[in-house]
Amino acid sequence: MNENTETRYCKKCGCELMSTNKKKLCADCFRKRNEKLQKIGLYCMSVITLISGYCIKGKNINRK
């Protein structure tokens, strides 16, 4: 096999990564990061929806 393989570790938690892993994070840290990004995205979309709904409602009231 290849003798020049170096042991790689997760950037966040320090656990050893598999030799086939091309990312710097282990699967667990990668999943946790994606969950946080999804929650932030969901929050931003809900705020944008509320603001746009308020603007549309305000325009309809003023047209009477």
Backbone hydrogen bonds, N-H to C=O, Kabsch-Sander energy under -0.5 kcal/mol:
donor,donor_aa,acceptor,acceptor_aa,energy
3,E,1,M,-0.6
5,T,2,N,-0.7
10,C,15,C,-3.0
11,K,24,K,-2.7
14,G,10,C,-0.6
17,L,8,R,-2.9
21,N,18,M,-1.2
30,F,26,C,-2.3
31,R,27,A,-2.1
32,K,28,D,-2.3
33,R,29,C,-2.2
34,N,30,F,-2.0
35,E,31,R,-2.1
36,K,32,K,-1.9
37,L,33,R,-2.1
38,Q,34,N,-2.2
39,K,35,E,-2.0
40,I,36,K,-2.2
41,G,37,L,-2.3
42,L,38,Q,-2.4
43,Y,39,K,-2.2
44,C,40,I,-2.4
45,M,41,G,-2.4
46,S,42,L,-2.0
47,V,43,Y,-2.1
48,I,44,C,-2.3
49,T,45,M,-2.2
50,L,46,S,-2.3
51,I,47,V,-2.4
52,S,48,I,-2.6
53,G,49,T,-2.4
54,Y,50,L,-2.1
55,C,51,I,-2.2
56,I,52,S,-2.3
57,K,53,G,-2.2
58,G,54,Y,-2.2
59,K,55,C,-1.9
60,N,56,I,-1.9
61,I,57,K,-1.7
62,N,58,G,-1.6
63,R,59,K,-0.6
64,K,61,I,-1.1
